[in-house]
C-alpha cells in the first residue's frame, strides 16, 4: 500500500510540474515572434506547413518531434493564430540543442 501512495504522489508531482512548465511556455510564446508549435501526433508535414502558412507564420525548422516545428511570425500573436489553425499547443522556442539534432532538422524549401 505504501508503494501505491508513493507512486500516486510521484505521478501527481510529475503532472503538476508538467502543467506548470507548459503554462510558462505558453505565456512566453504569447509575446514571442519565434515559437515551437506542437500539432497532434500523426499530423503530416504537409498539413503542418499548411497550418503554419494559414497562421501567417514562416517555418524555421523541424524539431526532434515529428509533429512539432519551430515557427517565426512577423506580427505579435503568432501563438494564438497557430492554435486557432490546429496546433495542439504553442510554447516558447526550445533551446538550440533541442529542436534539431546537429542542425539536421530543416525542411526542404
C-alpha positions as CSV (number, residue, x, y, z in Angstrom):
1,X,0.0,0.0,0.0
2,X,2.8,2.4,0.8
3,X,4.2,1.8,-2.7
4,X,0.9,2.8,-4.3
5,X,0.8,6.0,-2.3
6,X,4.4,6.8,-3.3
7,X,3.6,6.1,-6.9
8,X,0.5,8.2,-6.9
9,X,2.4,11.1,-5.2
10,X,5.1,10.9,-7.8
11,X,2.7,10.9,-10.7
12,X,0.8,13.8,-9.2
13,X,4.1,15.8,-8.8
14,X,5.1,14.9,-12.4
15,X,1.7,16.1,-13.7
16,X,1.9,19.3,-11.7
17,X,5.4,20.1,-12.9
18,X,4.4,19.3,-16.5
19,X,1.4,21.6,-16.3
20,X,3.4,24.5,-14.8
21,X,6.1,24.1,-17.4
22,X,3.5,24.1,-20.2
23,X,1.8,27.2,-18.8
24,X,5.1,29.0,-18.6
25,X,5.9,28.0,-22.1
26,X,2.5,29.3,-23.3
27,X,3.0,32.6,-21.5
28,X,6.4,33.1,-23.1
29,X,5.1,32.1,-26.5
30,X,2.3,34.7,-26.3
31,X,4.8,37.5,-26.5
32,X,7.3,35.8,-28.8
33,X,7.7,36.0,-32.5
34,X,9.5,32.7,-32.7
35,X,7.8,29.7,-31.1
36,X,7.5,25.9,-31.2
37,X,4.2,24.7,-32.5
38,X,3.1,21.2,-31.4
39,X,0.5,19.5,-33.6
40,X,-1.5,16.4,-32.8
41,X,0.7,13.3,-33.3
42,X,0.3,11.9,-36.7
43,X,-0.1,15.3,-38.4
44,X,1.7,15.2,-41.7
45,X,4.5,17.6,-42.7
46,X,2.3,19.0,-45.4
47,X,-0.6,19.6,-43.0
48,X,1.7,21.4,-40.5
49,X,3.2,23.6,-43.3
50,X,-0.4,24.5,-44.4
51,X,-1.5,25.3,-40.9
52,X,1.7,27.5,-40.3
53,X,1.0,29.4,-43.5
54,X,-2.7,29.9,-42.6
55,X,-1.4,31.5,-39.3
56,X,0.8,33.9,-41.3
57,X,3.9,32.1,-39.9
58,X,7.2,31.0,-41.5
59,X,8.5,27.5,-40.9
60,X,12.0,27.8,-39.4
61,X,12.8,24.1,-39.0
62,X,11.6,20.8,-37.9
63,X,12.2,19.5,-34.4
64,X,13.2,16.2,-32.9
65,X,9.5,15.5,-32.5
66,X,7.9,14.6,-35.9
67,X,4.8,16.6,-35.0
68,X,6.4,19.8,-33.8
69,X,8.0,22.7,-35.8
70,X,9.7,25.9,-35.0
71,X,7.8,28.9,-36.4
72,X,8.6,32.6,-36.8
73,X,6.0,35.2,-37.2
74,X,6.3,38.8,-38.4
75,X,3.5,40.1,-36.1
76,X,2.6,39.5,-32.5
77,X,0.0,36.9,-31.8
78,X,1.6,34.1,-33.8
79,X,1.0,31.6,-30.9
80,X,-2.8,32.4,-30.8
81,X,-3.0,32.2,-34.6
82,X,-1.3,28.8,-34.7
83,X,-3.6,27.4,-32.0
84,X,-6.6,28.7,-33.9
85,X,-5.3,26.9,-37.0
86,X,-4.9,23.5,-35.4
87,X,-1.8,23.5,-33.2
88,X,-2.3,21.4,-30.1
89,X,0.0,23.7,-28.1
90,X,2.4,26.5,-28.8
91,X,5.3,27.0,-26.4
92,X,8.3,29.3,-26.3
93,X,11.1,28.3,-28.6
94,X,13.0,25.2,-27.5
95,X,16.7,25.6,-26.7
96,X,19.0,25.5,-29.7
97,X,20.2,21.9,-29.0
98,X,16.7,20.6,-28.6
99,X,14.8,21.3,-31.9
100,X,17.1,19.5,-34.3
101,X,19.9,17.1,-33.9
102,X,23.1,18.7,-35.1
103,X,21.1,21.2,-37.1
104,X,19.7,18.4,-39.3
105,X,16.1,19.1,-38.9
106,X,15.4,21.6,-41.6
107,X,12.5,21.1,-44.1
108,X,13.5,21.5,-47.7
109,X,12.2,24.7,-49.3
